[in-house]
Amino acid sequence: MANAAGPNMGPNAGYGNPYGYGAGYGGYAQPYAQQAMISNYTAASTMPAPVPSGSVITPGGGNIVTVPANEESYVENILRLNRGKIGTFYMTYENNREWNAKIFKGRIEAAGRDHIIISDSNTGMRYLLLMLNLDYVTFDEPIKYEYPFLGGTITESTPASE
């Protein structure tokens, strides 16, 4: 005769589970850790893939990623195209008691995403100006402006003079 207290005693007694594990799929017993792993796998496999911001999602769930065809027009690129020319740079500095606005005049030597380097031929002084403070620039001569830069990249050898 079978033991009355047999293996079906415990929290899952009477559910046909001789091992004390939670009831699994189709009446088969699955350990709790394995159940968690299966449900995490199922959830992960049904989650859609991340979609880049600004892309279009098709009805089938795919996405169309658009890439800019050409380089965009930025002040730094325009200044690099005009390297070697004399410009007047109008700058403002917030919360400055000595001077709130300042004007610099000089030859453009370089321009980056956040800075401009100019040199004043009268004083020999070089200035590193922050784009953050730049209001606008004036030139006494025509400036070069190619938009969208013919699909090329602005480099250190991009025209500095005519």
C-alpha positions in Angstrom: 0.0 0.0 0.0 1.2 3.4 -0.8 2.3 5.8 1.8 -0.6 8.1 2.7 1.7 11.0 3.2 3.4 10.2 -0.1 5.2 12.6 -2.4 2.1 14.6 -3.2 1.9 16.2 0.2 2.9 19.8 0.5 1.9 23.1 -1.0 1.0 21.6 -4.4 -0.7 18.4 -3.0 -3.4 17.1 -5.2 -2.2 18.8 -8.4 -0.4 15.8 -9.7 3.0 17.4 -9.0 5.3 14.9 -7.2 8.3 17.3 -6.9 6.8 20.2 -5.1 7.4 22.6 -8.0 4.8 24.9 -9.5 2.5 23.4 -12.2 3.9 24.0 -15.6 2.7 24.0 -19.2 0.4 21.1 -20.3 0.4 19.6 -16.8 4.1 19.0 -16.7 6.0 20.2 -13.6 8.5 23.1 -14.1 10.8 24.4 -11.4 10.0 28.0 -10.5 13.3 29.3 -11.8 12.7 27.6 -15.2 9.2 29.0 -15.3 10.6 32.5 -14.8 13.2 32.0 -17.4 10.6 30.8 -19.9 8.3 33.7 -19.2 11.1 36.2 -19.5 12.2 34.6 -22.8 8.7 34.7 -24.1 8.3 38.4 -23.2 11.7 39.3 -24.7 11.0 37.4 -27.9 7.7 39.3 -28.4 9.1 42.8 -27.7 9.7 44.8 -30.9 13.2 45.9 -31.7 14.2 49.4 -30.7 13.4 52.1 -33.3 15.6 55.1 -33.9 14.0 58.4 -33.1 12.4 60.0 -36.2 12.2 56.8 -38.2 9.0 55.6 -39.8 7.4 52.3 -38.7 5.7 50.2 -41.4 2.5 48.3 -40.9 4.5 45.1 -40.9 6.5 46.3 -37.9 9.7 47.1 -39.8 11.2 50.6 -39.8 12.5 52.9 -42.4 15.6 54.9 -41.3 16.2 58.1 -43.3 19.8 59.4 -43.5 20.5 63.0 -44.4 21.6 63.1 -48.0 24.1 66.0 -47.5 25.9 67.8 -44.8 23.8 70.5 -43.2 24.6 74.2 -43.1 26.2 75.2 -39.8 28.0 78.4 -38.8 31.2 76.4 -38.1 31.2 75.1 -41.7 30.6 78.5 -43.2 33.4 80.0 -41.1 35.8 77.2 -42.3 34.8 77.9 -45.9 35.9 81.5 -45.3 39.2 80.7 -43.5 41.7 83.5 -44.2 39.1 86.3 -44.5 38.7 89.1 -42.1 35.5 89.2 -40.1 34.0 91.2 -37.3 32.6 89.0 -34.5 29.9 90.3 -32.2 29.8 88.5 -28.9 27.7 88.9 -25.8 28.6 87.7 -22.3 25.8 87.4 -19.8 26.2 88.3 -16.2 29.5 90.2 -16.9 29.8 93.5 -15.0 32.9 94.7 -17.0 31.5 94.2 -20.4 28.3 92.6 -21.6 29.1 92.8 -25.3 32.4 92.8 -27.1 33.5 93.1 -30.7 36.5 91.2 -32.1 37.9 91.8 -35.6 40.4 89.4 -37.1 41.3 86.8 -39.7 39.6 83.4 -39.4 42.2 80.8 -38.7 40.0 77.9 -37.6 36.5 77.0 -36.6 35.1 74.1 -34.7 31.8 73.0 -33.4 32.1 75.2 -30.3 34.9 77.6 -31.0 36.5 80.1 -33.5 40.1 81.1 -33.6 40.9 84.5 -35.1 44.1 86.6 -35.3 44.3 90.3 -35.2 47.1 91.4 -37.6 47.4 94.9 -36.1 48.2 93.6 -32.6 49.4 90.1 -33.3 46.9 88.8 -30.8 45.1 85.5 -31.3 41.6 84.9 -29.9 39.8 81.7 -29.1 36.1 82.7 -29.1 33.3 80.4 -28.0 30.4 79.9 -30.3 28.2 80.0 -27.3 28.8 83.8 -27.1 28.6 84.5 -30.8 25.7 86.7 -32.0 26.7 87.3 -35.6 29.6 87.9 -37.9 30.1 90.6 -40.6 32.6 90.6 -43.5 33.7 93.6 -45.6 34.0 91.3 -48.7 31.9 88.6 -50.3 31.9 85.3 -48.4 32.0 81.7 -49.7 28.9 79.8 -49.0 28.2 76.4 -50.6 25.1 74.6 -49.5 24.9 71.7 -49.1 28.7 71.6 -49.5 28.4 69.5 -52.6 28.0 66.4 -50.4 31.6 66.7 -49.3 33.3 67.1 -46.0 34.9 70.3 -44.7 38.5 69.7 -43.9 41.6 71.7 -42.9 42.4 72.0 -46.6 39.0 73.4 -47.6 39.6 76.8 -49.3 41.2 79.4 -47.0 41.7 81.9 -49.8 40.5 82.6 -53.3 
